[in-house]
Amino acid sequence: IAYLSGCRNYIYEEADVSAARANNNFIRKFLLSLDKRTIHKSKLTIFTSKGFPEYIFGNDKHPENIIFMPNKLSSYFNQKIKDSIIRNTINQNHIRFGFIGLIRYPNTIIRFAKVIGKHFPMHEFHFFGDAERKNYIDTEITSFPNVHFHGAFKNPEDLQSIYQSIDINVVCYDTNSGNVRIAEPNKLYESIFFETPIIVSSNTFLAKRVKQYNAGDDIDASNDSSIIDYVKKLDAVRLNKIASNLTLVDFRTLIDSPIELINKINQII
């Protein structure tokens, strides 16, 4: 729109790929074409995920005017907080799964919690946050004594105590959404900072990042049998090793920094 209206010097930020939301193939191709043109014509394009250019450009080389600014942690998270983190040893016979944020994705997140409630009474599932829709919290899920709802919390102040009360962060978003498949959510960086293994949905860009960091696992959380099989095979020794390895990641690389963006802007003005 800016280009068509005569603006030739603009910075384009893309936090959500419109084409990934389109179900119609013609509309999706049109939006991709428009996106590519907007990116090529921009002075600078900012992506919040490296999964975006993979989706938009495929195997083609993406333009040089792109920088990446993932949804990392705020500067609130500093050395003092990092040094105060105390990780509990994960107990094979009592694993505490957690979901942190707006409660949604009934086909994966809610399903995962129900599987724990039905089949694994020795483990726990904890929800931190409010539900996107009230009907997500039905009578079945509230009937399980090992599934707990803690309600709203203060972000970022409460995150340390929350992460120290769980063993595994469940971030299995529903991959029926195209943007979920290519996004790089900040839960990855939170989990690494707080040295907490993470479970994410398979066939996503987030799963690639989890493997790169060796931060956890990916599964198909859209069916009960896959979740059951995964939980049965969980090995506390391996999980504790993952948590231990996460302490080696330089926490400063997990914190949002505007330096690269400022330098790029200074180059083009």
PyMOL commands that set and color helices and strands:
alter all, ss='L'
color gray80, all
select helices_A, chain A and resi 18-21+25-41+51-57+79-83+106-119+134-136+139-142+159-163+178-182+187-193+205-213+224-232+236-246+251-254+259-268
alter helices_A, ss='H'
color red, helices_A
select strands_A, chain A and resi 11-14+44-47+66-68+96-100+124-128+147-149+168-171+198-201+216-219
alter strands_A, ss='S'
color yellow, strands_A
deselect
rebuild
show_as cartoon
